[in-house]
Amino acid sequence: MQRVVDVLLVNPYVLSRHEPRKASYRPYPPIGLMYLGAVLREHGYSVEIYDGTFEASPDQLRVRLRAGPRPRVAGIFAMNSFRDDALATIELLKEQGVTVLAGGPDPSIYDEEYLSAGADVVVRGEGEVAILEILDALDLRPGVEQEDRRADVERLQTISGVSLFDRDAHLVRAPDRPASKTMDDLPMPAYDLVDLPRYVSEWRRVHGYASIQFMTSRGCPFSCTWCARPIFGRKYRQYSPERAVDEVQHLVEEYGVDHLWLFDDTFVVRRAWVEAFCDAIMERGVKIRWECLARVDLVDEALLVKMRAAGVERINFGFESGSQRVLDRMKKGTTVEDAKRVAAAMHRLGITMGGYVLMGYPGEEWTDIEKTIELITSIQPVDYSTSVALPMPGTEFFTLVRDMMLADNDWAKEDADAVIWDSPYSRGFYRLVESLMHAEYDLGLEFSMRRYVKSKVLRTMIGAMRVAASKPERLARYNSDRFRGWEGMRTPQKSARHRAGHQKRAEQNREERRVALKVLS
């Protein structure tokens, strides 16, 4: 058996420890680590992925370290939802004397906490190029056992996107790494480094089909004030449509995948690209169903028809609010009319519609909440999730309310209804509003006396809480100019012109493709 492996990539997430996801049972493999594995292998490093998803506990990594090849370096992926397990895993790896690199959304924001837990280096943002530069600075040569490796600490400190403690235990943050220019340069994720057949069989056992997460783009070019982009940033880049469908076809033919969760930050950004992607799926006869996240301002019925023909069965939209004033304040860039227009088209075409609602943004008052309840009950998504606006470090929202943060303000440790800043209303208020929204949504589906009474009782309780909170100074604070954002700047007419521009560019793209094919023939 091989005595050492150059890099052990670790996913500390254990599905059984996360009850909501365990209940819905939608396990997905660690695609970020699979990208890293493919890049490392391409450069000659031996690499292994330890995937904790189906393990009984995070401590199973200890068994792997005893029984398997000794890693020279370990790279651990972490998100806020399993931060505690990630920190414990770092401690376990350091007990074994392993050099540890940490990356992912949570370390990119909370680098100092991961370094304090024992990580030698934190990678902020994209890791495919950074990890190669780090391994070189660590003097780790592919496949060569070295007793006298000498890390170049000064060089490590200059690698873009790296955080570490210097010799005096001072935190050093190198400048952020610029976003990658393209995705086509990336190798296909190393699907063979995880037990993908296990994922496929578990999905088929529980759901009757096999789904996998798939990414066609990185970055989000929009301006929502509350949105954090710790890994991919705002710069938007994509696979070519042909490259994306090549990989989809590989997953279908090699692993029997028949459903994709396209978890791009926003899938429908460039209409021409989406149309070319759909055309390629249909032209090749790839049998695949998929779901994605889209913006209501960039979708129309003609595009939805093409997406449905190419296999889309569900689209999730960030409706966020039924109040145009609130949407403008958070710089969403969409209109309430967009939401109603798209919802009507989705229902006509029979495409499942999911959605997201964000409550508690500065300046949102009861009249705005009423409009959101009215929107959700009128457009009737199949399901939707609600959350309270959380000011995450690195966002414009965080900057706006920095002086209003509560003493215990670690958003990463909170749930979707948490309130960690001096928000317009309390956590209890928003939980009652969430219950009211669900009750009136259900009433819209089918009347029952129980639901009706529940709605009336909730409205009475909320009314009392509103009276207690309605102080002039509070209203003035949240209506100050710093929270106005784009108030009054987005109209249905502007949205229609924006959408028409995308459609025109898509038509130009189709004509260019037609001419190119004519020349080739």
Secondary structure as the mmCIF struct_conf table of DSSP 4:
data_model
#
loop_
_struct_conf.conf_type_id
_struct_conf.id
_struct_conf.beg_label_comp_id
_struct_conf.beg_label_asym_id
_struct_conf.beg_label_seq_id
_struct_conf.end_label_comp_id
_struct_conf.end_label_asym_id
_struct_conf.end_label_seq_id
BEND BEND1 ARG A 3 ARG A 3
STRN STRN1 VAL A 4 ASN A 11
HELX_RH_3T_P HELX_RH_3T_P1 LEU A 15 ARG A 17
HELX_RH_AL_P HELX_RH_AL_P1 GLU A 19 SER A 24
TURN_TY1_P TURN_TY1_P1 TYR A 25 TYR A 25
HELX_RH_AL_P HELX_RH_AL_P2 ILE A 31 GLU A 42
TURN_TY1_P TURN_TY1_P2 HIS A 43 GLY A 44
STRN STRN2 VAL A 47 ASP A 51
TURN_TY1_P TURN_TY1_P3 THR A 53 PHE A 54
BEND BEND2 GLU A 55 ALA A 56
TURN_TY1_P TURN_TY1_P4 PRO A 58 ASP A 59
HELX_RH_AL_P HELX_RH_AL_P3 GLN A 60 ALA A 67
BEND BEND3 GLY A 68 GLY A 68
HELX_LH_PP_P HELX_LH_PP_P1 PRO A 69 PRO A 69
STRN STRN3 ARG A 70 PHE A 77
HELX_RH_3T_P HELX_RH_3T_P2 ASN A 80 PHE A 82
HELX_RH_AL_P HELX_RH_AL_P4 ARG A 83 GLU A 95
TURN_TY1_P TURN_TY1_P5 GLN A 96 GLY A 97
STRN STRN4 THR A 99 GLY A 103
BEND BEND4 GLY A 104 GLY A 104
HELX_RH_AL_P HELX_RH_AL_P5 PRO A 105 ILE A 109
HELX_RH_AL_P HELX_RH_AL_P6 ASP A 111 SER A 116
TURN_TY1_P TURN_TY1_P6 ALA A 117 GLY A 118
BEND BEND5 ASP A 120 ASP A 120
STRN STRN5 VAL A 121 VAL A 123
BEND BEND6 GLY A 125 GLY A 125
HELX_RH_AL_P HELX_RH_AL_P7 GLU A 128 ALA A 137
TURN_TY1_P TURN_TY1_P7 LEU A 138 ASP A 139
TURN_TY1_P TURN_TY1_P8 PRO A 142 GLY A 143
BEND BEND7 GLU A 147 ASP A 148
HELX_RH_AL_P HELX_RH_AL_P8 VAL A 153 LEU A 156
TURN_TY1_P TURN_TY1_P9 GLN A 157 THR A 158
BEND BEND8 ILE A 159 ILE A 159
TURN_TY1_P TURN_TY1_P10 SER A 160 GLY A 161
STRN STRN6 VAL A 162 PHE A 165
TURN_TY1_P TURN_TY1_P11 ARG A 167 ASP A 168
BEND BEND9 ALA A 169 ALA A 169
STRN STRN7 LEU A 171 ARG A 173
HELX_LH_PP_P HELX_LH_PP_P2 ALA A 174 SER A 180
BEND BEND10 LYS A 181 LYS A 181
BEND BEND11 MET A 183 MET A 183
TURN_TY1_P TURN_TY1_P12 ASP A 184 ASP A 185
BEND BEND12 LEU A 186 LEU A 186
HELX_LH_PP_P HELX_LH_PP_P3 PRO A 187 PRO A 189
HELX_RH_3T_P HELX_RH_3T_P3 TYR A 191 LEU A 193
TURN_TY1_P TURN_TY1_P13 VAL A 194 ASP A 195
HELX_RH_AL_P HELX_RH_AL_P9 LEU A 196 HIS A 207
BEND BEND13 GLY A 208 TYR A 209
STRN STRN8 SER A 211 PHE A 214
BEND BEND14 THR A 216 THR A 216
STRN STRN9 SER A 217 ARG A 218
TURN_TY1_P TURN_TY1_P14 THR A 225 TRP A 226
TURN_TY1_P TURN_TY1_P15 PRO A 230 PHE A 232
BEND BEND15 ARG A 234 ARG A 234
STRN STRN10 ARG A 237 GLN A 238
HELX_RH_AL_P HELX_RH_AL_P10 PRO A 241 TYR A 255
STRN STRN11 HIS A 259 LEU A 262
BEND BEND16 ASP A 265 ASP A 265
BEND BEND17 PHE A 267 PHE A 267
BEND BEND18 VAL A 269 VAL A 269
HELX_RH_AL_P HELX_RH_AL_P11 ARG A 271 ARG A 284
TURN_TY1_P TURN_TY1_P16 GLY A 285 GLY A 285
STRN STRN12 ARG A 289 ALA A 294
HELX_RH_3T_P HELX_RH_3T_P4 VAL A 296 LEU A 298
HELX_RH_AL_P HELX_RH_AL_P12 GLU A 301 ALA A 309
TURN_TY1_P TURN_TY1_P17 ALA A 310 GLY A 311
STRN STRN13 VAL A 312 GLU A 320
BEND BEND19 GLY A 322 GLY A 322
HELX_RH_AL_P HELX_RH_AL_P13 GLN A 324 ARG A 329
TURN_TY1_P TURN_TY1_P18 MET A 330 LYS A 331
HELX_RH_AL_P HELX_RH_AL_P14 VAL A 336 LEU A 349
TURN_TY1_P TURN_TY1_P19 GLY A 350 GLY A 350
STRN STRN14 THR A 352 MET A 359
TURN_TY1_P TURN_TY1_P20 PRO A 362 GLY A 363
HELX_RH_AL_P HELX_RH_AL_P15 TRP A 366 ILE A 379
BEND BEND20 VAL A 382 VAL A 382
STRN STRN15 ASP A 383 VAL A 388
TURN_TY1_P TURN_TY1_P21 PRO A 393 GLY A 394
BEND BEND21 THR A 395 THR A 395
HELX_RH_AL_P HELX_RH_AL_P16 GLU A 396 LEU A 400
TURN_TY1_P TURN_TY1_P22 VAL A 401 VAL A 401
HELX_RH_3T_P HELX_RH_3T_P5 ARG A 402 MET A 404
STRN STRN16 MET A 405 MET A 405
BEND BEND22 ALA A 407 ASP A 408
HELX_RH_3T_P HELX_RH_3T_P6 TRP A 411 LYS A 413
BEND BEND23 GLU A 414 GLU A 414
TURN_TY1_P TURN_TY1_P23 ALA A 416 ASP A 417
STRN STRN17 TRP A 421 TRP A 421
BEND BEND24 PRO A 424 TYR A 425
HELX_RH_AL_P HELX_RH_AL_P17 ARG A 427 LEU A 445
BEND BEND25 GLU A 446 GLU A 446
HELX_RH_AL_P HELX_RH_AL_P18 MET A 449 ALA A 469
HELX_RH_AL_P HELX_RH_AL_P19 PRO A 472 TYR A 478
TURN_TY1_P TURN_TY1_P24 ASN A 479 ASN A 479
BEND BEND26 SER A 480 SER A 480
HELX_RH_3T_P HELX_RH_3T_P7 ASP A 481 PHE A 483
TURN_TY1_P TURN_TY1_P25 GLY A 485 GLY A 488
HELX_RH_AL_P HELX_RH_AL_P20 PRO A 492 LEU A 520
#
